[in-house]
Structures are given as C-alpha cells and as structure tokens.
Amino acid sequence: MNNITIGRDGVTLVNILACEPANQANLSSLLQANIDQVISTLDGWISTSLLTAADGAKVFIVSQWRDGDAVKAMQADARMQAYFPKIAALARFDSILTTVAHLRAA
C-alpha cells in the first residue's frame, strides 16, 4: 500500500472522476495502465493510489509529486495529452492540487 506522506515541498494531486457504474472497471483499468506505463516514469512522481467507490460511481486518484512544476510537466506531457480524451470518454473529472496538512497513521 502506498503511504501518503508530508513533505516540505511535495504536493498531492487529487483527481475525482465521476462515471457510470458500468464504466468503473474499464476506467480503473485504463487509469492503472497509464499509472504503470506513463505516470510512474515521469520526473518528480512519488506515488499514486487509485481508489474506487463501492457504488461504482467514482474513482479517485491520489498522486504525490515533488512540486507543482512536476505536476504541470506531467499535464503537458504529450503522452498525457493523448490520454486525457480517453478518460473524458468514460468520466467527468476534476483535479485539485493540495498539500498534506495533517497525517496520522498506526
């Protein structure tokens, strides 16, 4: 399991994807392939967790990056630009750039 960590300069990108329950499995497979083949190869990437809602209507992506510039570079990457329409065909999505304000773990 990936651990969400607090870093002085790190940022966390949270993507919320709303989909039809019938599309959740296909969407998750598409996202996982992109994480494994593209995201994980990019400079500044730290970790990504892919979460699926029990009702099938949402998928959440929580990615940690070195800094905001690494996120911008990822979003501008040609492979990502080609990938975004595939996501849009299956879901509506919103991205939020955050910092971890508090973390407690067992």
Buried (B, 14 or more C-beta within 10 A) or exposed (E): EEEBEEBEEBBBBEBBBEBEEEBBEEBBEBBEEBBEEBBEEBEBBBBBBBEBBEEBBBBEBBBBBBEBEBBEBBEEBEEBEEBEEEBEEBBEBEEEEEEEEEEEEE
